[in-house]
């Protein structure tokens, strides 16, 4: 198992390190602490990315940027 840092995860996911910290704190992304340092298993991150592949925005309560359809 290869352990990677917040910075490395942010590069892989194309997200800010502050976002990675927030996701880890809320349990949205698999992580663990070693001696107070936040670390990630590279394998777990890649599996997590694949599970997010077909997940709709409603699961995360995220706006899609689209207006609701009129009339159904």
Predicted model as a PDB file, atoms N, CA, C, CB and O in Angstrom, pLDDT in the B-factor column:
MODEL        1                                                                  
ATOM      1  N   UNK A   1       0.844  -1.170   0.000  1.00 88.00           N  
ATOM      2  CA  UNK A   1       0.000   0.000   0.000  1.00 88.00           C  
ATOM      3  C   UNK A   1       0.894   1.238   0.000  1.00 88.00           C  
ATOM      4  CB  UNK A   1      -0.963  -0.005   1.218  1.00 88.00           C  
ATOM      5  O   UNK A   1       1.779   1.385   0.843  1.00 88.00           O  
ATOM      6  N   UNK A   2       0.647   2.109  -0.947  1.00 94.00           N  
ATOM      7  CA  UNK A   2       1.399   3.355  -1.034  1.00 94.00           C  
ATOM      8  C   UNK A   2       0.598   4.467  -0.369  1.00 94.00           C  
ATOM      9  CB  UNK A   2       1.721   3.714  -2.513  1.00 94.00           C  
ATOM     10  O   UNK A   2      -0.558   4.702  -0.721  1.00 94.00           O  
ATOM     11  N   UNK A   3       1.213   5.148   0.593  1.00 96.00           N  
ATOM     12  CA  UNK A   3       0.567   6.264   1.272  1.00 96.00           C  
ATOM     13  C   UNK A   3       0.929   7.564   0.574  1.00 96.00           C  
ATOM     14  CB  UNK A   3       0.973   6.314   2.759  1.00 96.00           C  
ATOM     15  O   UNK A   3       2.080   7.792   0.200  1.00 96.00           O  
ATOM     16  N   UNK A   4      -0.084   8.412   0.407  1.00 97.00           N  
ATOM     17  CA  UNK A   4       0.147   9.694  -0.254  1.00 97.00           C  
ATOM     18  C   UNK A   4      -0.404  10.826   0.606  1.00 97.00           C  
ATOM     19  CB  UNK A   4      -0.502   9.713  -1.658  1.00 97.00           C  
ATOM     20  O   UNK A   4      -1.248  10.610   1.476  1.00 97.00           O  
ATOM     21  N   UNK A   5       0.084  12.027   0.348  1.00 96.00           N  
ATOM     22  CA  UNK A   5      -0.259  13.206   1.136  1.00 96.00           C  
ATOM     23  C   UNK A   5      -1.457  13.945   0.540  1.00 96.00           C  
ATOM     24  CB  UNK A   5       0.942  14.145   1.231  1.00 96.00           C  
ATOM     25  O   UNK A   5      -1.946  13.614  -0.540  1.00 96.00           O  
ATOM     26  N   UNK A   6      -1.907  14.951   1.275  1.00 97.00           N  
ATOM     27  CA  UNK A   6      -2.997  15.803   0.802  1.00 97.00           C  
ATOM     28  C   UNK A   6      -2.605  16.458  -0.521  1.00 97.00           C  
ATOM     29  CB  UNK A   6      -3.351  16.882   1.860  1.00 97.00           C  
ATOM     30  O   UNK A   6      -3.410  16.527  -1.450  1.00 97.00           O  
ATOM     31  N   UNK A   7      -1.379  16.930  -0.598  1.00 97.00           N  
ATOM     32  CA  UNK A   7      -0.920  17.599  -1.819  1.00 97.00           C  
ATOM     33  C   UNK A   7      -0.985  16.648  -3.021  1.00 97.00           C  
ATOM     34  CB  UNK A   7       0.521  18.126  -1.634  1.00 97.00           C  
ATOM     35  O   UNK A   7      -1.415  17.039  -4.106  1.00 97.00           O  
ATOM     36  N   UNK A   8      -0.558  15.406  -2.820  1.00 97.00           N  
ATOM     37  CA  UNK A   8      -0.587  14.432  -3.909  1.00 97.00           C  
ATOM     38  C   UNK A   8      -2.018  14.098  -4.320  1.00 97.00           C  
ATOM     39  CB  UNK A   8       0.147  13.158  -3.500  1.00 97.00           C  
ATOM     40  O   UNK A   8      -2.301  13.951  -5.508  1.00 97.00           O  
ATOM     41  N   UNK A   9      -2.919  13.978  -3.350  1.00 97.00           N  
ATOM     42  CA  UNK A   9      -4.328  13.714  -3.669  1.00 97.00           C  
ATOM     43  C   UNK A   9      -4.919  14.899  -4.421  1.00 97.00           C  
ATOM     44  CB  UNK A   9      -5.146  13.431  -2.379  1.00 97.00           C  
ATOM     45  O   UNK A   9      -5.689  14.713  -5.363  1.00 97.00           O  
ATOM     46  N   UNK A  10      -4.568  16.110  -4.016  1.00 96.00           N  
ATOM     47  CA  UNK A  10      -5.106  17.292  -4.692  1.00 96.00           C  
ATOM     48  C   UNK A  10      -4.662  17.350  -6.145  1.00 96.00           C  
ATOM     49  CB  UNK A  10      -4.674  18.561  -3.966  1.00 96.00           C  
ATOM     50  O   UNK A  10      -5.421  17.796  -7.006  1.00 96.00           O  
ATOM     51  N   UNK A  11      -3.450  16.908  -6.426  1.00 96.00           N  
ATOM     52  CA  UNK A  11      -2.964  16.862  -7.810  1.00 96.00           C  
ATOM     53  C   UNK A  11      -3.725  15.793  -8.602  1.00 96.00           C  
ATOM     54  CB  UNK A  11      -1.435  16.575  -7.844  1.00 96.00           C  
ATOM     55  O   UNK A  11      -4.147  16.037  -9.733  1.00 96.00           O  
ATOM     56  N   UNK A  12      -3.896  14.616  -8.007  1.00 94.00           N  
ATOM     57  CA  UNK A  12      -4.611  13.524  -8.678  1.00 94.00           C  
ATOM     58  C   UNK A  12      -6.038  13.924  -9.007  1.00 94.00           C  
ATOM     59  CB  UNK A  12      -4.611  12.266  -7.808  1.00 94.00           C  
ATOM     60  O   UNK A  12      -6.526  13.655 -10.105  1.00 94.00           O  
ATOM     61  N   UNK A  13      -6.715  14.571  -8.049  1.00 94.00           N  
ATOM     62  CA  UNK A  13      -8.129  14.903  -8.228  1.00 94.00           C  
ATOM     63  C   UNK A  13      -8.367  16.274  -8.848  1.00 94.00           C  
ATOM     64  CB  UNK A  13      -8.826  14.835  -6.911  1.00 94.00           C  
ATOM     65  O   UNK A  13      -9.485  16.590  -9.253  1.00 94.00           O  
ATOM     66  N   UNK A  14      -7.326  17.081  -8.921  1.00 95.00           N  
ATOM     67  CA  UNK A  14      -7.489  18.427  -9.479  1.00 95.00           C  
ATOM     68  C   UNK A  14      -8.324  19.314  -8.568  1.00 95.00           C  
ATOM     69  CB  UNK A  14      -8.133  18.353 -10.858  1.00 95.00           C  
ATOM     70  O   UNK A  14      -9.100  20.146  -9.039  1.00 95.00           O  
ATOM     71  N   UNK A  15      -8.161  19.132  -7.263  1.00 96.00           N  
ATOM     72  CA  UNK A  15      -8.905  19.911  -6.269  1.00 96.00           C  
ATOM     73  C   UNK A  15      -7.916  20.602  -5.341  1.00 96.00           C  
ATOM     74  CB  UNK A  15      -9.882  19.005  -5.458  1.00 96.00           C  
ATOM     75  O   UNK A  15      -6.776  20.162  -5.189  1.00 96.00           O  
ATOM     76  N   UNK A  16      -8.367  21.690  -4.724  1.00 97.00           N  
ATOM     77  CA  UNK A  16      -7.515  22.410  -3.790  1.00 97.00           C  
ATOM     78  C   UNK A  16      -7.252  21.553  -2.546  1.00 97.00           C  
ATOM     79  CB  UNK A  16      -8.163  23.757  -3.397  1.00 97.00           C  
ATOM     80  O   UNK A  16      -8.110  20.769  -2.142  1.00 97.00           O  
ATOM     81  N   UNK A  17      -6.069  21.701  -1.939  1.00 97.00           N  
ATOM     82  CA  UNK A  17      -5.793  20.977  -0.702  1.00 97.00           C  
ATOM     83  C   UNK A  17      -6.838  21.248   0.385  1.00 97.00           C  
ATOM     84  CB  UNK A  17      -4.418  21.348  -0.189  1.00 97.00           C  
ATOM     85  O   UNK A  17      -7.179  20.346   1.150  1.00 97.00           O  
ATOM     86  N   UNK A  18      -7.346  22.478   0.459  1.00 96.00           N  
ATOM     87  CA  UNK A  18      -8.366  22.793   1.468  1.00 96.00           C  
ATOM     88  C   UNK A  18      -9.630  21.969   1.244  1.00 96.00           C  
ATOM     89  CB  UNK A  18      -8.704  24.294   1.441  1.00 96.00           C  
ATOM     90  O   UNK A  18     -10.300  21.591   2.204  1.00 96.00           O  
ATOM     91  N   UNK A  19      -9.958  21.691  -0.005  1.00 96.00           N  
ATOM     92  CA  UNK A  19     -11.114  20.850  -0.328  1.00 96.00           C  
ATOM     93  C   UNK A  19     -10.864  19.420   0.117  1.00 96.00           C  
ATOM     94  CB  UNK A  19     -11.419  20.893  -1.838  1.00 96.00           C  
ATOM     95  O   UNK A  19     -11.760  18.770   0.657  1.00 96.00           O  
ATOM     96  N   UNK A  20      -9.661  18.929  -0.105  1.00 96.00           N  
ATOM     97  CA  UNK A  20      -9.313  17.568   0.307  1.00 96.00           C  
ATOM     98  C   UNK A  20      -9.420  17.439   1.827  1.00 96.00           C  
ATOM     99  CB  UNK A  20      -7.882  17.199  -0.170  1.00 96.00           C  
ATOM    100  O   UNK A  20      -9.948  16.446   2.329  1.00 96.00           O  
ATOM    101  N   UNK A  21      -8.919  18.445   2.566  1.00 96.00           N  
ATOM    102  CA  UNK A  21      -9.037  18.432   4.028  1.00 96.00           C  
ATOM    103  C   UNK A  21     -10.507  18.399   4.452  1.00 96.00           C  
ATOM    104  CB  UNK A  21      -8.334  19.666   4.638  1.00 96.00           C  
ATOM    105  O   UNK A  21     -10.877  17.657   5.361  1.00 96.00           O  
ATOM    106  N   UNK A  22     -11.339  19.202   3.792  1.00 96.00           N  
ATOM    107  CA  UNK A  22     -12.761  19.251   4.127  1.00 96.00           C  
ATOM    108  C   UNK A  22     -13.425  17.902   3.862  1.00 96.00           C  
ATOM    109  CB  UNK A  22     -13.465  20.356   3.324  1.00 96.00           C  
ATOM    110  O   UNK A  22     -14.179  17.407   4.700  1.00 96.00           O  
ATOM    111  N   UNK A  23     -13.151  17.309   2.706  1.00 96.00           N  
ATOM    112  CA  UNK A  23     -13.733  16.005   2.370  1.00 96.00           C  
ATOM    113  C   UNK A  23     -13.309  14.945   3.387  1.00 96.00           C  
ATOM    114  CB  UNK A  23     -13.312  15.575   0.948  1.00 96.00           C  
ATOM    115  O   UNK A  23     -14.118  14.110   3.792  1.00 96.00           O  
ATOM    116  N   UNK A  24     -12.045  14.980   3.794  1.00 96.00           N  
ATOM    117  CA  UNK A  24     -11.557  14.003   4.771  1.00 96.00           C  
ATOM    118  C   UNK A  24     -12.228  14.211   6.128  1.00 96.00           C  
ATOM    119  CB  UNK A  24     -10.026  14.103   4.916  1.00 96.00           C  
ATOM    120  O   UNK A  24     -12.605  13.248   6.796  1.00 96.00           O  
ATOM    121  N   UNK A  25     -12.373  15.460   6.523  1.00 94.00           N  
ATOM    122  CA  UNK A  25     -12.989  15.769   7.813  1.00 94.00           C  
ATOM    123  C   UNK A  25     -14.446  15.315   7.873  1.00 94.00           C  
ATOM    124  CB  UNK A  25     -12.903  17.263   8.088  1.00 94.00           C  
ATOM    125  O   UNK A  25     -14.919  14.879   8.923  1.00 94.00           O  
ATOM    126  N   UNK A  26     -15.153  15.415   6.754  1.00 95.00           N  
ATOM    127  CA  UNK A  26     -16.567  15.033   6.709  1.00 95.00           C  
ATOM    128  C   UNK A  26     -16.762  13.570   6.324  1.00 95.00           C  
ATOM    129  CB  UNK A  26     -17.313  15.920   5.729  1.00 95.00           C  
ATOM    130  O   UNK A  26     -17.893  13.086   6.274  1.00 95.00           O  
ATOM    131  N   UNK A  27     -15.662  12.861   6.051  1.00 95.00           N  
ATOM    132  CA  UNK A  27     -15.754  11.445   5.723  1.00 95.00           C  
ATOM    133  C   UNK A  27     -16.166  11.160   4.295  1.00 95.00           C  
ATOM    134  CB  UNK A  27     -16.707  10.793   6.634  1.00 95.00           C  
ATOM    135  O   UNK A  27     -16.557  10.035   3.982  1.00 95.00           O  
ATOM    136  N   UNK A  28     -16.087  12.143   3.427  1.00 95.00           N  
ATOM    137  CA  UNK A  28     -16.472  11.948   2.031  1.00 95.00           C  
ATOM    138  C   UNK A  28     -15.406  11.216   1.226  1.00 95.00           C  
ATOM    139  CB  UNK A  28     -16.763  13.279   1.388  1.00 95.00           C  
ATOM    140  O   UNK A  28     -15.697  10.643   0.177  1.00 95.00           O  
ATOM    141  N   UNK A  29     -14.177  11.238   1.718  1.00 96.00           N  
ATOM    142  CA  UNK A  29     -13.067  10.606   1.010  1.00 96.00           C  
ATOM    143  C   UNK A  29     -12.330   9.716   2.017  1.00 96.00           C  
ATOM    144  CB  UNK A  29     -12.096  11.683   0.368  1.00 96.00           C  
ATOM    145  O   UNK A  29     -12.158  10.113   3.170  1.00 96.00           O  
ATOM    146  N   UNK A  30     -11.892   8.523   1.604  1.00 96.00           N  
ATOM    147  CA  UNK A  30     -11.214   7.632   2.556  1.00 96.00           C  
ATOM    148  C   UNK A  30      -9.843   8.188   2.970  1.00 96.00           C  
ATOM    149  CB  UNK A  30     -11.046   6.229   1.942  1.00 96.00           C  
ATOM    150  O   UNK A  30      -9.005   8.511   2.128  1.00 96.00           O  
ATOM    151  N   UNK A  31      -9.644   8.290   4.275  1.00 97.00           N  
ATOM    152  CA  UNK A  31      -8.381   8.841   4.781  1.00 97.00           C  
ATOM    153  C   UNK A  31      -8.129   8.322   6.183  1.00 97.00           C  
ATOM    154  CB  UNK A  31      -8.403  10.392   4.773  1.00 97.00           C  
ATOM    155  O   UNK A  31      -8.997   7.698   6.794  1.00 97.00           O  
ATOM    156  N   UNK A  32      -6.931   8.585   6.685  1.00 95.00           N  
ATOM    157  CA  UNK A  32      -6.594   8.258   8.062  1.00 95.00           C  
ATOM    158  C   UNK A  32      -5.438   9.138   8.505  1.00 95.00           C  
ATOM    159  CB  UNK A  32      -6.237   6.758   8.213  1.00 95.00           C  
ATOM    160  O   UNK A  32      -4.739   9.730   7.682  1.00 95.00           O  
ATOM    161  N   UNK A  33      -5.250   9.215   9.800  1.00 95.00           N  
ATOM    162  CA  UNK A  33      -4.169  10.031  10.351  1.00 95.00           C  
ATOM    163  C   UNK A  33      -3.092   9.135  10.933  1.00 95.00           C  
ATOM    164  CB  UNK A  33      -4.701  11.000  11.426  1.00 95.00           C  
ATOM    165  O   UNK A  33      -3.379   8.139  11.597  1.00 95.00           O  
ATOM    166  N   UNK A  34      -1.852   9.507  10.674  1.00 94.00           N  
ATOM    167  CA  UNK A  34      -0.689   8.846  11.253  1.00 94.00           C  
ATOM    168  C   UNK A  34       0.115   9.924  11.957  1.00 94.00           C  
ATOM    169  CB  UNK A  34       0.173   8.095  10.161  1.00 94.00           C  
ATOM    170  O   UNK A  34       0.630  10.848  11.327  1.00 94.00           O  
ATOM    171  N   UNK A  35       0.214   9.792  13.277  1.00 95.00           N  
ATOM    172  CA  UNK A  35       0.929  10.791  14.089  1.00 95.00           C  
ATOM    173  C   UNK A  35       0.462  12.213  13.788  1.00 95.00           C  
ATOM    174  CB  UNK A  35       2.435  10.686  13.849  1.00 95.00           C  
ATOM    175  O   UNK A  35       1.268  13.142  13.722  1.00 95.00           O  
ATOM    176  N   UNK A  36      -0.857  12.371  13.605  1.00 93.00           N  
ATOM    177  CA  UNK A  36      -1.438  13.689  13.368  1.00 93.00           C  
ATOM    178  C   UNK A  36      -1.399  14.168  11.927  1.00 93.00           C  
ATOM    179  CB  UNK A  36      -0.748  14.672  14.204  1.00 93.00           C  
ATOM    180  O   UNK A  36      -1.915  15.243  11.621  1.00 93.00           O  
ATOM    181  N   UNK A  37      -0.795  13.386  11.036  1.00 95.00           N  
ATOM    182  CA  UNK A  37      -0.720  13.779   9.633  1.00 95.00           C  
ATOM    183  C   UNK A  37      -1.777  13.030   8.829  1.00 95.00           C  
ATOM    184  CB  UNK A  37       0.690  13.509   9.062  1.00 95.00           C  
ATOM    185  O   UNK A  37      -1.926  11.815   8.964  1.00 95.00           O  
ATOM    186  N   UNK A  38      -2.506  13.760   7.995  1.00 97.00           N  
ATOM    187  CA  UNK A  38      -3.533  13.160   7.164  1.00 97.00           C  
ATOM    188  C   UNK A  38      -2.871  12.435   5.994  1.00 97.00           C  
ATOM    189  CB  UNK A  38      -4.531  14.232   6.659  1.00 97.00           C  
ATOM    190  O   UNK A  38      -2.074  13.017   5.259  1.00 97.00           O  
ATOM    191  N   UNK A  39      -3.209  11.175   5.834  1.00 97.00           N  
ATOM    192  CA  UNK A  39      -2.642  10.360   4.761  1.00 97.00           C  
ATOM    193  C   UNK A  39      -3.746   9.573   4.071  1.00 97.00           C  
ATOM    194  CB  UNK A  39      -1.559   9.404   5.308  1.00 97.00           C  
ATOM    195  O   UNK A  39      -4.824   9.358   4.625  1.00 97.00           O  
ATOM    196  N   UNK A  40      -3.450   9.152   2.856  1.00 98.00           N  
ATOM    197  CA  UNK A  40      -4.400   8.435   2.024  1.00 98.00           C  
ATOM    198  C   UNK A  40      -3.719   7.227   1.401  1.00 98.00           C  
ATOM    199  CB  UNK A  40      -4.983   9.356   0.935  1.00 98.00           C  
ATOM    200  O   UNK A  40      -2.528   7.269   1.089  1.00 98.00           O  
ATOM    201  N   UNK A  41      -4.465   6.170   1.223  1.00 97.00           N  
ATOM    202  CA  UNK A  41      -3.976   5.032   0.457  1.00 97.00           C  
ATOM    203  C   UNK A  41      -4.261   5.338  -1.005  1.00 97.00           C  
ATOM    204  CB  UNK A  41      -4.651   3.678   0.915  1.00 97.00           C  
ATOM    205  O   UNK A  41      -5.399   5.626  -1.373  1.00 97.00           O  
ATOM    206  N   UNK A  42      -3.239   5.277  -1.831  1.00 96.00           N  
ATOM    207  CA  UNK A  42      -3.436   5.567  -3.249  1.00 96.00           C  
ATOM    208  C   UNK A  42      -4.471   4.624  -3.860  1.00 96.00           C  
ATOM    209  CB  UNK A  42      -2.106   5.456  -4.007  1.00 96.00           C  
ATOM    210  O   UNK A  42      -5.293   5.047  -4.673  1.00 96.00           O  
ATOM    211  N   UNK A  43      -4.431   3.350  -3.471  1.00 96.00           N  
ATOM    212  CA  UNK A  43      -5.410   2.380  -3.973  1.00 96.00           C  
ATOM    213  C   UNK A  43      -6.825   2.764  -3.559  1.00 96.00           C  
ATOM    214  CB  UNK A  43      -5.080   0.971  -3.464  1.00 96.00           C  
ATOM    215  O   UNK A  43      -7.750   2.695  -4.368  1.00 96.00           O  
ATOM    216  N   UNK A  44      -7.000   3.173  -2.289  1.00 96.00           N  
ATOM    217  CA  UNK A  44      -8.319   3.572  -1.813  1.00 96.00           C  
ATOM    218  C   UNK A  44      -8.844   4.792  -2.561  1.00 96.00           C  
ATOM    219  CB  UNK A  44      -8.272   3.860  -0.322  1.00 96.00           C  
ATOM    220  O   UNK A  44     -10.033   4.871  -2.872  1.00 96.00           O  
ATOM    221  N   UNK A  45      -7.965   5.736  -2.848  1.00 96.00           N  
ATOM    222  CA  UNK A  45      -8.379   6.942  -3.577  1.00 96.00           C  
ATOM    223  C   UNK A  45      -8.832   6.577  -4.985  1.00 96.00           C  
ATOM    224  CB  UNK A  45      -7.225   7.971  -3.636  1.00 96.00           C  
ATOM    225  O   UNK A  45      -9.850   7.084  -5.458  1.00 96.00           O  
ATOM    226  N   UNK A  46      -8.093   5.710  -5.655  1.00 94.00           N  
ATOM    227  CA  UNK A  46      -8.467   5.323  -7.017  1.00 94.00           C  
ATOM    228  C   UNK A  46      -9.799   4.561  -7.019  1.00 94.00           C  
ATOM    229  CB  UNK A  46      -7.355   4.458  -7.655  1.00 94.00           C  
ATOM    230  O   UNK A  46     -10.619   4.757  -7.917  1.00 94.00           O  
ATOM    231  N   UNK A  47     -10.020   3.697  -6.022  1.00 94.00           N  
ATOM    232  CA  UNK A  47     -11.304   2.991  -5.904  1.00 94.00           C  
ATOM    233  C   UNK A  47     -12.429   3.980  -5.626  1.00 94.00           C  
ATOM    234  CB  UNK A  47     -11.242   1.925  -4.785  1.00 94.00           C  
ATOM    235  O   UNK A  47     -13.521   3.861  -6.183  1.00 94.00           O  
ATOM    236  N   UNK A  48     -12.158   4.956  -4.762  1.00 93.00           N  
ATOM    237  CA  UNK A  48     -13.154   5.973  -4.428  1.00 93.00           C  
ATOM    238  C   UNK A  48     -13.550   6.773  -5.661  1.00 93.00           C  
ATOM    239  CB  UNK A  48     -12.619   6.911  -3.341  1.00 93.00           C  
ATOM    240  O   UNK A  48     -14.728   7.064  -5.865  1.00 93.00           O  
ATOM    241  N   UNK A  49     -12.570   7.129  -6.482  1.00 92.00           N  
ATOM    242  CA  UNK A  49     -12.852   7.873  -7.715  1.00 92.00           C  
ATOM    243  C   UNK A  49     -13.792   7.064  -8.609  1.00 92.00           C  
ATOM    244  CB  UNK A  49     -11.535   8.204  -8.473  1.00 92.00           C  
ATOM    245  O   UNK A  49     -14.736   7.612  -9.178  1.00 92.00           O  
ATOM    246  N   UNK A  50     -13.535   5.770  -8.730  1.00 90.00           N  
ATOM    247  CA  UNK A  50     -14.392   4.926  -9.568  1.00 90.00           C  
ATOM    248  C   UNK A  50     -15.805   4.828  -9.022  1.00 90.00           C  
ATOM    249  CB  UNK A  50     -13.799   3.536  -9.692  1.00 90.00           C  
ATOM    250  O   UNK A  50     -16.755   4.744  -9.801  1.00 90.00           O  
ATOM    251  N   UNK A  51     -15.971   4.835  -7.705  1.00 88.00           N  
ATOM    252  CA  UNK A  51     -17.322   4.779  -7.145  1.00 88.00           C  
ATOM    253  C   UNK A  51     -18.075   6.076  -7.380  1.00 88.00           C  
ATOM    254  CB  UNK A  51     -17.266   4.476  -5.653  1.00 88.00           C  
ATOM    255  O   UNK A  51     -19.306   6.084  -7.378  1.00 88.00           O  
ATOM    256  N   UNK A  52     -17.361   7.166  -7.580  1.00 83.00           N  
ATOM    257  CA  UNK A  52     -17.994   8.464  -7.830  1.00 83.00           C  
ATOM    258  C   UNK A  52     -18.370   8.643  -9.296  1.00 83.00           C  
ATOM    259  CB  UNK A  52     -17.066   9.591  -7.398  1.00 83.00           C  
ATOM    260  O   UNK A  52     -19.108   9.565  -9.642  1.00 83.00           O  
ATOM    261  N   UNK A  53     -17.878   7.788 -10.132  1.00 75.00           N  
ATOM    262  CA  UNK A  53     -18.026   7.937 -11.582  1.00 75.00           C  
ATOM    263  C   UNK A  53     -19.460   8.141 -12.033  1.00 75.00           C  
ATOM    264  CB  UNK A  53     -17.468   6.738 -12.267  1.00 75.00           C  
ATOM    265  O   UNK A  53     -19.730   9.066 -12.799  1.00 75.00           O  
ATOM    266  N   UNK A  54     -20.389   7.305 -11.581  1.00 62.00           N  
ATOM    267  CA  UNK A  54     -21.767   7.384 -12.045  1.00 62.00           C  
ATOM    268  C   UNK A  54     -22.726   7.904 -10.989  1.00 62.00           C  
ATOM    269  CB  UNK A  54     -22.220   6.040 -12.506  1.00 62.00           C  
ATOM    270  O   UNK A  54     -23.934   7.689 -11.097  1.00 62.00           O  
ATOM    271  N   UNK A  55     -22.220   8.577  -9.981  1.00 51.00           N  
ATOM    272  CA  UNK A  55     -23.065   9.089  -8.923  1.00 51.00           C  
ATOM    273  C   UNK A  55     -23.652  10.427  -9.335  1.00 51.00           C  
ATOM    274  CB  UNK A  55     -22.279   9.221  -7.614  1.00 51.00           C  
ATOM    275  O   UNK A  55     -22.933  11.319  -9.786  1.00 51.00           O  
ATOM    276  N   UNK A  56     -24.964  10.561  -9.179  1.00 57.00           N  
ATOM    277  CA  UNK A  56     -25.609  11.816  -9.561  1.00 57.00           C  
ATOM    278  C   UNK A  56     -25.324  12.899  -8.534  1.00 57.00           C  
ATOM    279  CB  UNK A  56     -27.123  11.621  -9.718  1.00 57.00           C  
ATOM    280  O   UNK A  56     -24.958  12.602  -7.397  1.00 57.00           O  
ATOM    281  N   UNK A  57     -25.488  14.136  -8.928  1.00 56.00           N  
ATOM    282  CA  UNK A  57     -25.218  15.274  -8.061  1.00 56.00           C  
ATOM    283  C   UNK A  57     -26.154  15.308  -6.862  1.00 56.00           C  
ATOM    284  CB  UNK A  57     -25.338  16.564  -8.842  1.00 56.00           C  
ATOM    285  O   UNK A  57     -25.783  15.847  -5.819  1.00 56.00           O  
ATOM    286  N   UNK A  58     -27.364  14.745  -6.979  1.00 58.00           N  
ATOM    287  CA  UNK A  58     -28.313  14.781  -5.869  1.00 58.00           C  
ATOM    288  C   UNK A  58     -27.783  14.041  -4.643  1.00 58.00           C  
ATOM    289  CB  UNK A  58     -29.644  14.179  -6.300  1.00 58.00           C  
ATOM    290  O   UNK A  58     -28.094  14.421  -3.514  1.00 58.00           O  
ATOM    291  N   UNK A  59     -26.991  12.999  -4.846  1.00 57.00           N  
ATOM    292  CA  UNK A  59     -26.459  12.229  -3.724  1.00 57.00           C  
ATOM    293  C   UNK A  59     -25.628  13.132  -2.816  1.00 57.00           C  
ATOM    294  CB  UNK A  59     -25.608  11.041  -4.230  1.00 57.00           C  
ATOM    295  O   UNK A  59     -25.650  12.977  -1.595  1.00 57.00           O  
ATOM    296  N   UNK A  60     -24.918  14.047  -3.392  1.00 58.00           N  
ATOM    297  CA  UNK A  60     -24.053  14.934  -2.621  1.00 58.00           C  
ATOM    298  C   UNK A  60     -24.708  16.273  -2.324  1.00 58.00           C  
ATOM    299  CB  UNK A  60     -22.758  15.158  -3.357  1.00 58.00           C  
ATOM    300  O   UNK A  60     -24.068  17.156  -1.754  1.00 58.00           O  
ATOM    301  N   UNK A  61     -25.986  16.443  -2.703  1.00 61.00           N  
ATOM    302  CA  UNK A  61     -26.695  17.709  -2.536  1.00 61.00           C  
ATOM    303  C   UNK A  61     -25.946  18.859  -3.198  1.00 61.00           C  
ATOM    304  CB  UNK A  61     -26.902  18.007  -1.056  1.00 61.00           C  
ATOM    305  O   UNK A  61     -25.877  19.962  -2.656  1.00 61.00           O  
ATOM    306  N   UNK A  62     -25.399  18.598  -4.344  1.00 58.00           N  
ATOM    307  CA  UNK A  62     -24.666  19.609  -5.068  1.00 58.00           C  
ATOM    308  C   UNK A  62     -25.538  20.127  -6.206  1.00 58.00           C  
ATOM    309  CB  UNK A  62     -23.326  19.049  -5.599  1.00 58.00           C  
ATOM    310  O   UNK A  62     -26.198  19.345  -6.891  1.00 58.00           O  
ATOM    311  N   UNK A  63     -25.543  21.442  -6.410  1.00 59.00           N  
ATOM    312  CA  UNK A  63     -26.307  21.964  -7.543  1.00 59.00           C  
ATOM    313  C   UNK A  63     -25.662  21.529  -8.854  1.00 59.00           C  
ATOM    314  CB  UNK A  63     -26.402  23.506  -7.474  1.00 59.00           C  
ATOM    315  O   UNK A  63     -24.440  21.426  -8.961  1.00 59.00           O  
ATOM    316  N   UNK A  64     -26.493  21.280  -9.830  1.00 58.00           N  
ATOM    317  CA  UNK A  64     -25.975  20.837 -11.116  1.00 58.00           C  
ATOM    318  C   UNK A  64     -25.698  22.006 -12.045  1.00 58.00           C  
ATOM    319  CB  UNK A  64     -26.947  19.879 -11.768  1.00 58.00           C  
ATOM    320  O   UNK A  64     -25.046  21.839 -13.076  1.00 58.00           O  
ATOM    321  N   UNK A  65     -26.187  23.192 -11.689  1.00 61.00           N  
ATOM    322  CA  UNK A  65     -26.000  24.350 -12.555  1.00 61.00           C  
ATOM    323  C   UNK A  65     -27.064  24.441 -13.631  1.00 61.00           C  
ATOM    324  CB  UNK A  65     -24.637  24.305 -13.194  1.00 61.00           C  
ATOM    325  O   UNK A  65     -27.019  25.327 -14.485  1.00 61.00           O  
ATOM    326  N   UNK A  66     -28.018  23.530 -13.593  1.00 65.00           N  
ATOM    327  CA  UNK A  66     -29.101  23.543 -14.581  1.00 65.00           C  
ATOM    328  C   UNK A  66     -30.400  23.967 -13.910  1.00 65.00           C  
ATOM    329  CB  UNK A  66     -29.263  22.149 -15.247  1.00 65.00           C  
ATOM    330  O   UNK A  66     -30.621  23.728 -12.723  1.00 65.00           O  
ATOM    331  N   UNK A  67     -31.240  24.594 -14.696  1.00 63.00           N  
ATOM    332  CA  UNK A  67     -32.557  24.977 -14.201  1.00 63.00           C  
ATOM    333  C   UNK A  67     -33.488  23.762 -14.271  1.00 63.00           C  
ATOM    334  CB  UNK A  67     -33.136  26.174 -15.024  1.00 63.00           C  
ATOM    335  O   UNK A  67     -33.347  22.914 -15.152  1.00 63.00           O  
ATOM    336  N   UNK A  68     -34.431  23.686 -13.341  1.00 62.00           N  
ATOM    337  CA  UNK A  68     -35.403  22.590 -13.422  1.00 62.00           C  
ATOM    338  C   UNK A  68     -36.217  22.672 -14.710  1.00 62.00           C  
ATOM    339  CB  UNK A  68     -36.341  22.613 -12.205  1.00 62.00           C  
ATOM    340  O   UNK A  68     -36.480  23.758 -15.226  1.00 62.00           O  
ATOM    341  N   UNK A  69     -36.603  21.522 -15.211  1.00 67.00           N  
ATOM    342  CA  UNK A  69     -37.412  21.502 -16.423  1.00 67.00           C  
ATOM    343  C   UNK A  69     -38.806  22.025 -16.146  1.00 67.00           C  
ATOM    344  CB  UNK A  69     -37.484  20.093 -16.998  1.00 67.00           C  
ATOM    345  O   UNK A  69     -39.377  21.787 -15.081  1.00 67.00           O  
ATOM    346  N   UNK A  70     -39.342  22.737 -17.116  1.00 71.00           N  
ATOM    347  CA  UNK A  70     -40.719  23.227 -16.986  1.00 71.00           C  
ATOM    348  C   UNK A  70     -41.670  22.173 -17.512  1.00 71.00           C  
ATOM    349  CB  UNK A  70     -40.916  24.571 -17.745  1.00 71.00           C  
ATOM    350  O   UNK A  70     -41.432  21.578 -18.563  1.00 71.00           O  
ATOM    351  N   UNK A  71     -42.732  21.946 -16.792  1.00 68.00           N  
ATOM    352  CA  UNK A  71     -43.767  21.032 -17.246  1.00 68.00           C  
ATOM    353  C   UNK A  71     -43.385  19.568 -17.175  1.00 68.00           C  
ATOM    354  CB  UNK A  71     -44.135  21.362 -18.629  1.00 68.00           C  
ATOM    355  O   UNK A  71     -43.975  18.748 -17.879  1.00 68.00           O  
ATOM    356  N   UNK A  72     -42.415  19.217 -16.344  1.00 58.00           N  
ATOM    357  CA  UNK A  72     -42.130  17.797 -16.150  1.00 58.00           C  
ATOM    358  C   UNK A  72     -40.872  17.389 -16.654  1.00 58.00           C  
ATOM    359  CB  UNK A  72     -43.110  16.985 -16.740  1.00 58.00           C  
ATOM    360  O   UNK A  72     -40.517  16.215 -16.550  1.00 58.00           O  
TER     361      UNK A  72                                                      
ENDMDL                                                                          
END                                                                             
